[in-house]
């Protein structure tokens, strides 16, 4: 579970890759989303099941599939 993504927690559920975030996609760009213009939040995406979770320094395993 080492794939960093940045997500909108609003109704659009937008996702930016680390590369897109580093290139400037740091806020929600969906005009119809209630979080338009608000910062995206960092998540770790499990490469096995695609679950996106807040990184927990105590556990580097996916709570869904139990893989690292």
N, C-alpha and C positions, 0 to 999 in steps of 0.2 A: 504494500500500500504506500507507494511513493510518488504518485502522480499528483502534483499540486495543481488545483484549479481554483478559480475565483467565481463565486456565484452571487446572484441576486436573490435575496430572501423574500422578495415580493412576488406578486402574482405572475410575472413573466418567467420566473425561474431561469433567467439567463445564465449562461456559463461562458467564462473566458479562460483560455489556456494560460499558462504561465508566460508564454511568449507574447500573447495578445495583451496581457496585463502589463508586462514590462514595456511594451510598445505604446502604452497610454490608455488602454481600455480599463480604467480604474473605477468607473461608476456605471450605474444602470443607464442604458441608452434607449430603453423602450419607452416611448412617449405615453403609452397607455398604462404603464405600470405605476402604482402608487409610490414606488421607491425610485422613480426616475431621477437621475442626478445624484443619488445616494451611493456611497462607497460599496463596492463588492466585498464579500467576505471570503477569506481563505478557507479552503477545504482540502482534504486529501481524498483522492478517488481511488478506490480499490480496483486494481487492474483485472481481478478475477470476476467480480460481481457488479462493478460500477457503482457501488454504494458510495456516497460522499459524506464524510464525517469530519468533524473538527478534530484536528490532530491532538492526540493525548500523549504527552511525553512519557507517561507511565506504561502505555501499551501501544505497540506498533502493529498490532494485529487487527484485522477487520472484524468487527463484532458480528457481522452477518455471516461470513464464511470461515472465520477463524484463521485466515491466512495472513502472513506478513507481507 
